């Protein structure tokens, strides 16, 4: 463990203490406002996890000072990012929620987790994380990339192995009822005991397919 994080100085209360299962949820949206869909998804994920007995830390990367992100390029790590990295290291589970940003994860998310990877904390092959991605394009336009042999750019995060990635297409234009379904699905994901032990909620696939069909029919009529 790199000594500069001084994990032994973290208090034995709060998100990183005790024997309770620990989950870190990172909202990678550059805009931390609660009105953003990513913020709502992260909050729902947290609610489901806490109801299931998890101790949850939610990180809003968009609320970090820009100087903290810029310093990482010079291999300098501010106290707030040190705390985030320490939380990731102590967590039993990690969830990443972010919008597709020019076909890639947002830069702040890449910078923070890239620094984590450079510290060589990630296990061999990378740290597993549940990944939820929102996008303005229909999800069906991107799902074929998930079945290819190479990791698509949208999942290309240093030191991270995306587990059970969820794509939410047309995030800025889907109906209110569909948004509520996605929030309910996130609560289900948050409440699971471990990724991979249970099948994803069946309505995840059904909901994604329904949204894709609606948008594809709309596109066909243009």
C-alpha positions as CSV (number, residue, x, y, z in Angstrom):
1,X,0.0,0.0,0.0
2,X,1.5,3.3,-1.0
3,X,2.5,5.2,2.2
4,X,1.3,8.6,1.0
5,X,-2.4,7.7,1.5
6,X,-1.9,7.0,5.2
7,X,-4.9,4.6,5.4
8,X,-4.1,4.0,9.1
9,X,-5.0,7.6,9.8
10,X,-8.6,7.2,8.5
11,X,-11.2,7.2,11.3
12,X,-12.8,4.0,12.3
13,X,-16.2,5.4,11.7
14,X,-18.1,6.1,8.5
15,X,-17.7,4.5,5.2
16,X,-14.5,2.6,5.6
17,X,-14.9,1.1,9.1
18,X,-16.1,-2.1,10.7
19,X,-17.0,-5.5,9.3
20,X,-20.0,-4.2,7.3
21,X,-19.9,-4.8,3.5
22,X,-18.5,-1.7,1.8
23,X,-19.6,-0.4,-1.6
24,X,-18.2,2.6,-3.4
25,X,-20.4,4.2,-6.1
26,X,-18.7,6.7,-8.4
27,X,-20.9,9.1,-10.4
28,X,-18.5,10.1,-13.2
29,X,-20.8,12.7,-14.7
30,X,-18.9,16.1,-15.0
31,X,-22.1,17.9,-13.8
32,X,-22.8,16.8,-10.1
33,X,-26.3,18.4,-10.0
34,X,-29.0,16.1,-8.6
35,X,-31.2,16.8,-11.6
36,X,-28.8,14.8,-13.8
37,X,-30.0,11.2,-14.6
38,X,-26.6,9.8,-13.6
39,X,-27.0,11.3,-10.1
40,X,-30.5,9.8,-9.8
41,X,-29.2,6.4,-10.9
42,X,-26.3,6.6,-8.3
43,X,-28.8,7.6,-5.6
44,X,-31.1,4.7,-6.4
45,X,-28.2,2.3,-6.5
46,X,-27.1,3.6,-3.1
47,X,-30.6,3.2,-1.7
48,X,-30.9,-0.4,-2.7
49,X,-27.5,-1.2,-1.3
50,X,-28.2,0.4,2.0
51,X,-31.5,-1.3,2.4
52,X,-29.6,-4.6,1.9
53,X,-27.1,-3.8,4.6
54,X,-24.2,-2.3,2.6
55,X,-22.2,0.6,3.9
56,X,-22.1,2.9,1.0
57,X,-19.8,5.8,-0.1
58,X,-21.0,7.8,-3.1
59,X,-18.5,9.9,-4.9
60,X,-19.5,12.8,-7.2
61,X,-16.5,13.3,-9.4
62,X,-18.0,16.4,-11.0
63,X,-17.9,18.1,-7.6
64,X,-14.1,17.8,-7.3
65,X,-12.1,21.0,-7.9
66,X,-10.7,21.1,-11.4
67,X,-7.2,21.6,-9.9
68,X,-7.5,18.2,-8.2
69,X,-8.0,16.5,-11.6
70,X,-5.3,18.6,-13.3
71,X,-2.8,17.7,-10.6
72,X,-3.1,14.0,-11.5
73,X,-1.4,14.7,-14.8
74,X,1.7,15.8,-12.8
75,X,1.4,12.7,-10.6
76,X,0.2,14.9,-7.7
77,X,-2.7,13.6,-5.6
78,X,-4.8,16.0,-3.6
79,X,-6.3,15.0,-0.2
80,X,-9.8,14.6,-1.7
81,X,-8.6,12.2,-4.4
82,X,-6.5,10.3,-1.8
83,X,-9.7,9.8,0.2
84,X,-11.5,8.4,-2.9
85,X,-8.6,6.1,-3.7
86,X,-8.5,4.8,-0.1
87,X,-12.2,4.2,-0.3
88,X,-11.9,2.2,-3.5
89,X,-9.1,0.1,-2.0
90,X,-11.1,-0.7,1.1
91,X,-14.4,-1.5,-0.7
92,X,-15.8,-4.9,-1.3
93,X,-17.6,-3.7,-4.4
94,X,-17.3,-0.9,-6.9
95,X,-19.9,0.6,-9.1
96,X,-19.3,3.2,-11.9
97,X,-22.1,5.2,-13.3
98,X,-21.2,7.7,-16.1
99,X,-22.4,9.2,-19.4
100,X,-20.7,8.4,-22.7
101,X,-18.5,11.4,-23.5
102,X,-17.4,11.4,-27.1
103,X,-17.7,7.6,-27.1
104,X,-15.5,7.3,-24.0
105,X,-15.8,7.7,-20.2
106,X,-15.5,11.3,-18.9
107,X,-12.0,12.5,-18.5
108,X,-12.1,13.0,-14.7
109,X,-13.1,9.3,-14.3
110,X,-10.2,8.2,-16.5
111,X,-7.8,10.4,-14.6
112,X,-8.8,9.3,-11.1
113,X,-8.9,5.6,-11.9
114,X,-5.8,5.9,-14.1
115,X,-4.0,7.1,-11.1
116,X,-5.3,4.2,-9.1
117,X,-4.0,1.8,-11.7
118,X,-0.6,3.5,-11.7
119,X,-0.3,3.0,-8.0
120,X,-0.6,-0.8,-8.9
121,X,-3.3,-1.4,-6.4
122,X,-5.5,-3.2,-8.9
123,X,-5.3,-7.0,-8.7
124,X,-3.9,-8.9,-11.7
125,X,-5.9,-8.1,-14.7
126,X,-7.7,-5.2,-13.0
127,X,-10.3,-4.4,-10.4
128,X,-13.9,-5.6,-11.2
129,X,-16.6,-2.9,-11.2
130,X,-20.2,-2.9,-12.2
131,X,-20.6,-0.3,-15.0
132,X,-23.7,1.7,-15.9
133,X,-23.4,3.9,-19.0
134,X,-25.9,6.5,-20.2
135,X,-25.9,7.9,-23.7
136,X,-28.0,10.1,-26.0
137,X,-27.7,7.6,-28.8
138,X,-29.9,4.5,-28.8
139,X,-28.4,1.6,-26.9
140,X,-28.8,-0.8,-29.9
141,X,-26.2,1.3,-31.7
142,X,-23.5,0.3,-29.1
143,X,-24.5,-3.1,-27.9
144,X,-22.8,-5.0,-30.7
145,X,-19.5,-3.6,-29.5
146,X,-20.0,-5.3,-26.2
147,X,-20.0,-8.7,-28.0
148,X,-16.7,-8.1,-29.8
149,X,-13.4,-9.6,-28.9
150,X,-11.8,-6.2,-28.1
151,X,-12.8,-3.9,-25.2
152,X,-14.8,-1.0,-26.6
153,X,-13.7,2.6,-25.9
154,X,-16.8,3.1,-23.7
155,X,-15.4,0.5,-21.2
156,X,-11.7,1.4,-21.7
157,X,-10.9,2.5,-18.1
158,X,-7.4,1.9,-16.7
159,X,-7.2,-1.0,-14.2
160,X,-11.0,-1.7,-14.4
161,X,-12.8,-4.8,-15.6
162,X,-16.3,-4.0,-16.5
163,X,-18.7,-6.5,-15.0
164,X,-22.3,-6.9,-16.3
165,X,-22.2,-3.5,-18.1
166,X,-25.6,-1.8,-18.5
167,X,-26.2,0.6,-21.4
168,X,-29.0,3.1,-21.0
169,X,-29.7,4.7,-24.4
170,X,-31.6,7.9,-25.3
171,X,-31.1,9.0,-21.6
172,X,-32.1,12.6,-22.3
173,X,-35.3,11.8,-24.1
174,X,-36.8,8.6,-22.7
175,X,-40.2,8.7,-21.1
176,X,-40.6,9.4,-17.4
177,X,-42.0,5.9,-16.9
178,X,-38.9,4.3,-18.5
179,X,-36.7,6.5,-16.3
180,X,-38.5,5.2,-13.2
181,X,-38.0,1.6,-14.4
182,X,-34.3,2.2,-14.7
183,X,-34.2,3.7,-11.2
184,X,-36.0,0.7,-9.9
185,X,-33.5,-1.6,-11.7
186,X,-30.6,0.3,-10.1
187,X,-32.1,-0.3,-6.6
188,X,-32.2,-4.0,-7.5
189,X,-28.6,-4.0,-8.6
190,X,-27.5,-2.1,-5.5
191,X,-29.2,-4.7,-3.2
192,X,-27.5,-7.8,-4.6
193,X,-25.0,-9.6,-2.4
194,X,-22.3,-9.9,-5.1
195,X,-22.0,-9.3,-8.8
196,X,-22.2,-12.5,-10.8
197,X,-23.9,-14.5,-8.0
198,X,-27.4,-13.5,-9.2
199,X,-28.8,-13.0,-12.6
200,X,-29.4,-9.3,-13.5
201,X,-33.0,-8.3,-13.0
202,X,-34.9,-9.7,-16.0
203,X,-36.6,-6.4,-16.7
204,X,-33.2,-4.8,-17.4
205,X,-33.0,-6.7,-20.7
206,X,-36.7,-6.3,-21.4
207,X,-36.6,-2.5,-20.7
208,X,-33.5,-2.0,-22.8
209,X,-35.0,-4.0,-25.7
210,X,-38.3,-2.0,-25.4
211,X,-36.5,1.3,-25.6
212,X,-34.4,0.1,-28.5
213,X,-37.4,-1.0,-30.5
214,X,-39.2,2.3,-29.9
215,X,-36.3,4.3,-31.1
216,X,-35.5,2.1,-34.0
217,X,-39.1,2.4,-35.2
218,X,-38.9,6.2,-34.8
219,X,-35.7,6.3,-36.8
220,X,-37.1,4.1,-39.5
221,X,-39.9,6.6,-40.0
222,X,-37.6,9.6,-40.6
